[in-house]
Amino acid sequence: MYRRRCAPSSTSCASRETPDRHGLAENGQLLALAVYFLRSARTNICAIQHGGNAMPELTDLPAHGDSRVAVAARFMQVVWNGRDSRAVFDLVTEDYLDHAYVPSDARGHAAMVDRFNAAFSETRHEIAHAVAQLDLVILRLCVHARHTGVFRGIAPTGALINVAQYRTFRIRHDVVSEHWALFDTMSLMQQLNALPDPGLACTRG
């Protein structure tokens, strides 16, 4: 297991990765999808833009007929938009593996849902784009919420946050068997006034 960090021009990210247990060929396919999304992350997809650069919201996404995408979309709707951490256990396999949260099983995912819900209200996780290949689905999401609880030691600010997120699901028998996540934490902390403008790092006082 190793950690990758990247810093596109307008966002930053950090993710944990593990060696692909299903072979190098599939790993290359997943990498190609990830590169596509990371290249697209050069602009804040969740920002309100008037220049035509924002990704259109696909509100009718599950209706497109791809059962894999429908499974991932249902997971996001029930668990995250429904703020129901217990539903995680009904929507994943018994041997579910989570690469984003600790512990790396359904308990870890449920615990993260509870922590997020304790810190934020009025939450909406909107699917902006989806790609399905083999048994994998990658969702590009816009996370909207209001900061009304303590988050990483930061007292409630009442701020509305608007942050990009990427999730990859492995689908097996119409439920989730594996999950990865990438969240623009730098943007979130800036919106909570918890970090300075990164542009200031290149200026001399």
N, C-alpha and C positions, 0 to 999 in steps of 0.2 A: 504494500500500500504506500502511496506517496501523495504529496500535495502539489497541485498546480496553481499558480497565480497568474492572472493576466490583467492587463490594464488597457482596454480600448480607449479611444480618444475621449469618450464622455462617460464611461462607466468603468468600474473595477469589479473584480470577482475573485472568489477563492473557492476551490472545490476539492473534495477528497475523491480519489479514484482507486479502484482496485484492479488487479490483473483480470482480464476477461476470462471467465472459466469456460467459455463456449467456443474458443478458438480465435486465431488471429484474423481470419477472414471476416467474421462478424464484428470483431473489434474495429476493423478498418471501416466497416459500414457505419458503425456508431460514431466513430471519429469524424467521418465525413459529414454526418448530420450535425454534430456538435460544432464543427468549423463553420458550417453554414449559418447557424444561429449566432455564434459569437461574432462573425463578420457583420451580421445584421444588427448587433448590439451597439454599433458605433453611435447610434442616436438613441435617445431615451424613448422607447416605444410607447411608454405610458404617459408621456408629457402631452399636454394639449398643444398641438401645433397647428399653424394656419398656413404653412408653406407646402402642404401636400406630402410631407415625409412620414407622417404617422401611419403605422400599420392599421388597416381597416379591421374593425372588430367583427369576428365571425360569429354572430349571435345564434345562427342556426346550424352550428358545426355538427352536432350529433346526427342531424337529419341527413347528412351526406351519405349515410349508409355504411360507413366503415365501422365494424363492430369493435375493433381494437380502440379506435378513438372514442367511441361511445363509452367503453368501459372506463377509460381514463377520465373522460369528462364527468361521468357519473360519480367517480371517486371524489373529484374536486367539488362537485355540487353538494354531495351528501356530507362529506367529512369537513371540508373547509368552509364552504358557503353556508352549510347547515350547522356549522360549529358543533359537530357531534364527534367527539374523539372516540367514543365507544364503537362507532360504526366502522372504524378501521378494521377491527377484528372480524367483521362479517364480509369485508371486501377484499381480503388478501388470502393467499394460500397458507397452509399450516407451516411451511418452511420459508415463508416470506423473509427476504433479506433487504434491509434498508442501509444504503451507503451514505445517507445524509445525516441520520440522527442516532443518538445513543440512548439505550442499547439498540443494536442493529436489527431490530425486529419490530413487530406491530406495537409493542409497548413503547418503543422509542418514538415512533411516528405519532401515536396517541398523545404522548407526553408533550411533544412539540405543539400539537394542536391546542392543548390546554394552556401552555405557556403563552402562545400567541394570543389566544382568546382572552387571557387574563390581562394582557397589556393593551389590546386594541379592540375597539368596537366598530360597529357600522362597516364590517368587513365585506369586501367583494373581491373574489378571485376570478377575473375575467379572462377567458381564453382568446388570445389575439391571433394565434397561428398554431397549426398542428401538422406534424409529419409522422406517418406510420410506415414502418419497414420491417418485414419479417414479424417478430413478436414484440417489437419495440414501438413505443409512441413517445414522441417528444412534444411537449406543450410549451409554448411561449405565453406567459401570463402577465397581466397587469394586476397588481395587488393594491387595492384602495382600502384605507381604514382610517380610523381616528385614534390617536394615542391617548387613552384614558386610564391606563394603569402603568405600573412600574415596568420598565423594559431595560434590562441590563444595568440596573441601578439608576436609570434616568426617570425622575418623577414625571407624572403625567403632564403633558404640555397642551393637550387639546388639539394638537396639530393634525391636519389631514395629510396622510402620506400616500404616495403614488409611486410604486416601485416595480421594477421589472423582475420577473422570476422565470426560471426554466426548470421544468421537471421532466424526467425520463421514466417511463413505466415499462416494465416487461409484463406482458399479458399472457396468462396461461389459463385455459379453461374458463374464460370470461371473468377472471379476477386477476388482481395484481400479485405477481410473484417477486418482483424486485423493483427498487425505486432509487433514483438519484435526484438531487436537487441543487440548484444554483440560484442564489439570491443576491441581489445588488445591495449588500449591507452598507457599503460606503454611502450610497445615495440615501438610504434610510436614515443613517446617522446624521447626515447633513441636513435632512429635512426636519430632524429633531433638534437641530442646532447643537449637536454633540461633537461635531468635527469642523475644523476650519476648511475654507475653500482650498482644494488641492492646488489651484493655480497660484496661491500665495507661496507655495513651496519653491517656486522658481523666481521669486522676487527678492531683492536685497533691501533690508531695512535701513 
